[in-house]
């Protein structure tokens, strides 16, 4: 083996794997609503490893076109989080999902996005997010949504 790609690892497991072979990518759950893997993201930055967040849109919970009845209780953004997301999205004539993707790209130069979709409309929406940028203040607002 020349390179490793890992998924669902913690920082200690990443460090251990790096002693066996070069690690080129880590795929862990990470998004605006779930940042448990932030220590792994920072380790990836430190070692030049690509970080691929899975569920970048919280399994669709950050989309505004999701029927609220489909969101399990206690899941999805709170009213306050939704308000912040909606305000920032309005300033950019964008969707919540686009802002969530742009935030991920702004969070780290190691981030490599592969948002999955089965909808051509969402594919176009996701692709358009790549040409957007957030202000430093907006990144700070979104960082506070923990």
N, C-alpha and C positions, 0 to 999 in steps of 0.2 A: 504494500500500500504506500502510495506517495503522499496522500492528503486525506484528512478526515472531515466529514461534515457531521455535526451532532445535532440532536434535537432533545428538548426537554431536560437539559442539564443544569446543574447549579455551578457556581463559580469554582468550587473545589473539584468537581468532575471535569470541568473545562481544563483546569490546571493539570490534573492528572493525565488527561488525554494528550495534552501538549507535550508531555514527556515521552509519549509513544510514537507520535508522528505529527507533522504540521497540521494544525486545524485551520481550515480555510473558511468555514461557515458554521454558525450556530443558529438553529431555528427554535425559538422559545415563544411562548405566549407573552404578548406585550401590546398594550394599547392605552388609550387615554383612561380607561376604566380599570385596567389591571396592569400594574407596574411592578409586580412581584419579581420580575426578572431583571430589574434595573442593574443589580450588581453584575449580572452576566453581561449585559450590554456594555457596562463600563470596562469590564475585563476584555471584551472583544475590541473595544477602542484601543486599549492599552497595547494589545498584541497584534493589531492589524488584521483582525478576523471580521469577516462580514457577519452582521447580525440580521437575521430574517425574522421579523415578528410575525407569528401566526395569529390568526384572529385579529388582524390589524383594525378591523371595524367591530370588534367585540361580538363576533359571530352575527353581524348585521344589526346589533342593537344600537349602533350609532347612526343608522340611516333614518332619515325623517319619513321615508315612505313605508316604514314598517308599521303594520297594524298594531296599535297599543295592546290589543287583546292577545297578541302573540307573545308579549313580553312577560315572562314569569315574574311573580311578585319578588321584589328585592333585586331584580336584575335591571340592566339598562341604566341610563343616566338619571340622576335625581333631577328634580325640577330646577334646582340651582345650576347644575351642570348643563342641562338642556338650554337654560337661558343664556349662559355664557357662550356655549357653542352656537346657538342661533344668532346671537348678537355679532359674533365674529364672522360667521358665515354671511350675514346680511351685509356687512362692510365690504365683503369680497364678491358679492353676488354669487355665492357658492352654496354648497350643501354642507350639512354637518359631516357627512362622510368625507368630503373633500378636505375639510379643515382637519379632520382627524388624521388623514393621510399626510397632509402637508406638515402637521405637527410632528408626526413620526420622522419624516425626512429632516426636519429642523432639529430634532432631538440629538442626533448623532451622525457624524460622517460615515460611520460604519453601517448604518441602516440600509438595507436592501429590501424594497417592498415587492411583494408578490401577492397582492390582494386577489383572492379567488372570486369568481362570479359566474353565474350561469345566464346572466342578462346582458344583452348588448348595450342597453341603456346604461347600466352600471359600469360596464367596461369603458364606455366613452366618458362617463363621469370620473371614474378613477384615473383614466389617462390624462384628462384635463387638469387634474390636481398637480401633476408634475410641473406645470408651468406657473404655479402659484407660489407666493411667498408670504410669510407672516412677518409682522413687525416684532421687534424684541419684546415690546409690551404685551402683544398678543401671545407670544410663546410663554411669557411669565404668567398671564391669566390662565392659559391652558395647563401649565405645570401645576397650578394651584388646585386643579379639579380632582385631586386624589380622593 
